[in-house]
Amino acid sequence: MMPYSRQQVADEDISAVVDVLKSDFLTQGPMVSEFERGVAQYCGVEHAVATCNATAALHLACLALGVAQGDVVWVAATSFVASANCALYCGADIDFVDIDSRTGLISVAALAEKLASYQQQGKSLPKVLIVVHIAGQSCDMQALAALCGPLDIAIIEDASHALGGTYQQQTIGCCQYSACSVFSFHPVKPITSGEGGMLVSQNGQLVEKARLLASHGIVKDAEHCLADKPGEWYYEQQQLGFNYRLSDIHAALGVSQLKRLDTFISRKQALVQQYNAAFQHSAIQPLLVQEDCSSAWHLYIVQFTDISTRNRCFDALRAAGFGVNLHYLPIPGHPYYQNLGFSPDDYPNASHYAEASLSLPLFPDLDAVDVAKVVAICLQCDSS
Ligand SMILES: *Cc1c(COP(=O)(O)O)cnc(C)c1O
């Protein structure tokens, strides 16, 4: 089965990893900081901390922003569950904001309406809003920040899909309109380190808080120890942290992959153009591309006129060996979240999106012949 997305591992990636295996440090060596510097530089952001995956980075982002029991966090209704779980890990209460069903991105209008109604009813406003750059396209960060800034609501960008995308001519991850951004380096994402994630921010204090919590809450250097460090052997735990570190083996793969990120994206752009041209005169519509955005093209998502056509197409593509998928069901529709009292019916756009959408194969090594096969199956299902 051909997957909807997959990594490209080149000889240079393999030798970068082998070099680490032959070196003194498999973890906590020089590659992790090199990866952090590389991603930060690419994004035009000051500070970065690498983590063992993006889920850990999202958890650290919430903790570093002080999210705790009694706080409320709002999350875009359409995403991978990790975007919401991170707030629950902190003991916070969560709620969801509906999306725009033609982009998959959080709806600015729905957010404005929800904020206004909470203010009217005197309900407590969220401390943090988590937005998700679905498929690699940025949310309208300027508009979101204009709503959240005056109310002291911090924004976390779940940019797991979006390394290499731009918004208003700036690279996603520059954090102009947010407290921080999070990237994933899972093999389906824009670049991979095997498992891996990163938290980036213009706020050095926020990143240092996250770095401390990513490594057990332990401090070693004299400057930051609370006690007078009596000897080199001394270290102290200051907070209840975790082991969320990335290894040098993973980081070396990430550093090597980052060099090809732009090539990956332009290759995927060419495939997207092929798909778009082929669907142009059909009822099958790709997600809307927003002005002032260039996508990192993590996913190529199309929308069908109804759920039965989508399902027919899903079955036909799977039967032909194409591992297409839905990204995503509304988070509030998962049984775990329904047990917390949420219902997908409260998020009609997210529900509609989940009925219409399908992610078709898109990755750098996909070839035009396979794109043409996928298109032919889609067009046939759409007209039958
Ligand atoms: C992949 C993904 C995550 C989780 O990333 P991991 O690195 O696998 O933990 C979180 N949010 C979104 C939107 C994702 O796509």
The ligand as an SDF file (V2000), in Angstrom:
LIG
                    3D

 15 15  0  0  0  0  0  0  0  0999 V2000
    1.7680   14.8560   14.0670 C   0  0  0  0  0  0  0  0  0  0  0  0
    1.0260   15.8600   14.8420 C   0  0  0  0  0  0  0  0  0  0  0  0
    1.2050   16.0480   16.2160 C   0  0  0  0  0  0  0  0  0  0  0  0
    2.0360   15.1370   17.0530 C   0  0  0  0  0  0  0  0  0  0  0  0
    3.3270   14.9990   16.5970 O   0  0  0  0  0  0  0  0  0  0  0  0
    4.2830   13.8860   17.2300 P   0  0  0  0  0  0  0  0  0  0  0  0
    5.6460   14.3720   16.8480 O   0  0  0  0  0  0  0  0  0  0  0  0
    3.9180   12.5850   16.5500 O   0  0  0  0  0  0  0  0  0  0  0  0
    4.0640   13.8480   18.6860 O   0  0  0  0  0  0  0  0  0  0  0  0
    0.5360   17.0890   16.8320 C   0  0  0  0  0  0  0  0  0  0  0  0
   -0.3010   17.8870   16.1520 N   0  0  0  0  0  0  0  0  0  0  0  0
   -0.5220   17.7240   14.8330 C   0  0  0  0  0  0  0  0  0  0  0  0
   -1.4390   18.6600   14.1260 C   0  0  0  0  0  0  0  0  0  0  0  0
    0.1100   16.6890   14.1410 C   0  0  0  0  0  0  0  0  0  0  0  0
   -0.1370   16.5080   12.8400 O   0  0  0  0  0  0  0  0  0  0  0  0
  1  2  1  0
  2  3  1  0
  2 14  2  0
  3  4  1  0
  3 10  2  0
  4  5  1  0
  5  6  1  0
  6  7  2  0
  6  8  1  0
  6  9  1  0
 10 11  1  0
 11 12  2  0
 12 13  1  0
 12 14  1  0
 14 15  1  0
M  END
$$$$
